[in-house]
Amino acid sequence: MLKRQTSGSVVCTSCGVLVGVSDATCYNCGRRNPGLWGFAPALRALGQDLGFVPFVIGTCVIVYVLMLVFSRGQLTGGGLFSFGSPTNEAMFMFGASGAFPVFDAGRWWTVLSASWLHGGLLHIFLNMMAVRSLAPSIADLYGPGRMVVIYTVGGVAGFVLSSFAGEYFSGIFRGAAFTVGASASIAALIGAVLAYGHRSGSSQARAYAMQYVLMLVMMGFLFPGIDNYAHLGGFGGGYLVAKLLDPLTPERVDHMAAALVCLVLSAVSIVYSFVHGLQFLQ
């Protein structure tokens, strides 16, 4: 339970200096309501990312298990990355994106829900390991609120590009007809690292980002079924959003509010996908 502190000093959630729990603004960085109504100490106990990593892992695992249950034992795929894959019907029901769901079935909101779905045991394991590795670092650079916004909006950008390419491109340039996974959002976090490197002049951040970019490119060439358009769109979307949010300025309360909106809309998109999908079962 989150316990509220009503007196004394707290650490500003943006710059880390001590401020009064009821101060309207931080005297050091100018952040409004630096004590978050007295809940800042309890929230900081969740970690630099305010518990986002366990939230993502928990949500993705729960949705994956629900898709397996919906598949009724009819798992698909025999390859390394598709081992333990739910059926396409199950992934469609819970909000898979791509050319078919977005353009043929009119399920445009799946560009938001698809980041929380995964197509196999190795798929979800590798993605959750990447989230666990990257998200705390991005939260440290941008603040937890902006990190969530980058993660969510970048994922949307990735699935928009992939779905568009799947519908309008052909041959070797065609995008995905059906796609899921957190990798578009993960690519957005990598884009945010590169944006920070450019904004701050940090060669270390730029080199760190380029190592991840190289890894994504190599995986795209070596492994079939990798959604390169989702990675590209996620990376570009994450970079642009991170540039707009400017990591060298303090995080504001409205950033936290935007992060909450992103998480609520993500949850709603999954639930609505399932409710909307019931008509296809009749």
Secondary structure, DSSP 8 states (H G I E B T S, - for coil): ------SSEEE-TTT--EEETT-SB-TTT--BSTTGGGTHHHHHTTTTTTTHHHHHHHHHHHHHHHHHHHHTT--B--STTTTTB--HHHHHHHT-BSHIIIIIS--TTHHHHGGG--SSHHHHHHHHHHHHHHHHHHHHHH-HHHHHHHHHHHHHHHHHHHHHHHHH--GGG---SSB--THHHHHHHHHHHHHHHHHHT-HHHHHHHHHHHHHHHHHHHHSTT--HHHHHHHHHHHHHHHHHH-TTS---HHHHHHHHHHHHHHHHHHHHHHHHHGGGG-
